[in-house]
Amino acid sequence: MRYALTGTPGTGKTSVARILRDRGYDVLDLTQFIKDNGLREDYDAERDTYDVDVDRLNDSLKGREDCIFEGHLSHFLDVDGIIVLRCHPDVLAERLRARGYGDAKVTENVQAEVLDVILCESVDSGIPTFSVDTTSSDLDNSADSVEDIMKGDTHLYMPENISWTEEMDKWL
């Protein structure tokens, strides 16, 4: 099975992926893969990010089975399931500031989390989508939740179980 491990920057994708890799899973860091394989396109200075041709990315990953694709673009890939990591907006803002993100980038990412942007894109794909709240759980517990989903124990992780709508007025 091929899984996407996605979420707004700062939700814990890389940290959870590292634990899953240590547990023996084949986890591909999409950001590094994109860099290593020349798949970055134009640089968007305003958003401080590179554009990526997702079709080219998908083509370059054909034949890679039993893998977890980690990165905030992974939900655009041809996968069997999507796991969206979520985080309360206030905690997410703290995490992003600790990384040195500027105010505009913090606001953009927190607004994306509040508005469920990645979750909606994932659900709209028609691929089974699940969500894990990483706000207060430790990283091992978050990795356990991802493993539960991959083993088919999904009832606790339905997309509608997490909502930050009460935070809209604060961040929008």
C-alpha positions in Angstrom: 0.0 0.0 0.0 1.1 3.6 -0.7 0.2 6.2 1.9 0.6 10.0 1.9 1.6 11.5 5.2 0.7 15.2 4.8 -0.3 18.3 6.7 0.4 21.9 7.0 4.0 22.7 7.7 4.7 22.3 11.5 2.2 19.6 12.1 4.9 17.0 12.7 5.2 15.2 9.4 9.0 14.9 9.4 9.2 13.9 13.0 6.5 11.2 12.7 8.1 10.0 9.5 11.4 9.6 11.2 9.8 7.4 13.9 8.0 5.3 11.3 11.3 4.9 9.4 13.0 3.8 12.6 10.1 1.2 13.0 11.0 -0.3 9.7 8.7 1.4 7.3 9.8 2.6 3.9 9.3 6.4 4.2 10.3 8.8 1.4 11.0 12.4 2.2 9.3 14.1 -0.8 11.1 17.5 -0.2 14.5 15.8 -0.4 13.4 13.6 -3.3 12.1 16.6 -5.3 15.5 18.4 -4.7 17.6 15.4 -5.5 15.7 14.7 -8.8 15.5 18.2 -10.1 11.7 18.4 -9.8 11.6 21.9 -8.4 10.4 24.5 -10.8 10.0 28.3 -10.4 10.7 29.9 -7.0 7.8 31.9 -5.6 9.6 34.6 -3.6 6.4 36.0 -2.1 5.5 32.7 -0.6 9.1 31.6 -0.1 8.6 28.2 -1.8 9.2 26.3 -5.0 6.6 25.2 -7.4 6.5 21.5 -8.3 4.9 19.7 -11.2 2.9 17.0 -9.4 2.4 15.0 -12.7 6.2 14.8 -13.1 6.6 13.9 -9.4 3.9 11.1 -9.7 5.6 9.7 -12.9 9.0 9.6 -11.0 7.4 7.6 -8.2 5.7 4.9 -10.4 6.6 1.4 -9.2 7.4 2.5 -5.7 5.1 0.3 -3.6 4.6 -0.2 0.2 5.8 3.3 0.9 4.8 6.3 3.0 5.4 9.5 1.0 6.0 12.3 3.6 5.5 15.9 2.6 2.9 18.6 2.3 2.4 17.7 -1.4 2.0 14.0 -0.9 -1.8 14.1 -0.9 -1.6 15.0 -4.6 0.1 11.7 -5.4 -1.4 8.4 -6.6 -1.8 6.7 -3.2 -4.1 4.2 -1.5 -4.7 6.3 1.6 -4.0 9.8 2.9 -3.1 10.6 6.5 -3.4 14.3 7.3 -1.6 15.5 10.5 -3.4 18.4 12.2 -2.4 20.8 14.9 -4.3 23.5 16.9 -3.6 26.8 15.2 -2.1 28.5 18.3 0.4 25.6 18.8 1.1 25.5 15.1 2.0 29.2 15.1 4.4 28.6 18.1 6.1 25.7 16.2 6.5 27.8 13.0 7.9 30.8 14.9 10.3 28.5 16.6 11.5 27.5 13.1 12.2 31.1 12.3 9.2 31.6 10.0 8.3 35.2 9.4 4.9 36.6 10.4 3.4 36.4 6.8 4.5 32.7 6.4 3.2 31.8 9.9 -0.2 33.5 9.1 -0.5 31.8 5.7 0.2 28.4 7.2 -2.1 28.8 10.2 -4.9 30.1 8.0 -4.5 27.0 5.8 -4.8 24.8 8.9 -7.9 26.7 10.2 -9.6 26.5 6.8 -8.8 22.7 6.5 -7.0 23.4 3.1 -5.0 20.2 3.0 -7.8 18.1 4.5 -10.3 19.4 2.0 -7.9 18.8 -0.9 -7.3 15.3 0.4 -11.0 14.4 0.9 -11.8 15.9 -2.5 -9.3 13.5 -4.2 -11.7 10.6 -3.5 -8.9 8.7 -1.8 -9.6 7.4 1.7 -8.5 10.2 4.1 -7.8 10.2 7.8 -6.6 12.8 10.3 -4.4 12.7 13.3 -4.3 15.5 15.9 -0.6 16.1 16.8 -1.4 19.1 19.1 -0.7 17.5 22.5 0.2 13.9 21.8 3.8 13.0 21.8 5.5 11.9 18.6 5.4 8.2 19.4 1.7 8.4 20.0 1.2 10.2 16.7 3.2 7.5 14.9 1.1 4.9 16.7 -2.0 6.5 15.3 -0.5 6.5 11.8 0.2 2.8 12.2 -3.3 2.1 13.4 -4.7 3.7 10.3 -2.3 1.7 8.0 -3.5 -1.5 9.8 -7.1 -0.6 9.1 -8.1 0.7 12.6 -9.5 4.0 11.2 -12.7 4.8 13.2 -10.9 7.2 15.6 -9.3 9.1 12.7 -12.1 10.2 10.4 -11.5 13.6 8.8 -14.5 15.3 10.5 -13.1 14.5 14.0 -10.9 17.5 14.0 -12.0 21.1 13.3 -10.5 24.4 14.2 -13.5 26.5 13.0 -13.8 28.2 16.5 -10.4 29.7 15.7 -11.4 31.4 12.4 -12.1 34.9 13.9 -8.7 34.9 15.5 -6.7 34.0 12.4 -8.7 35.2 9.4 
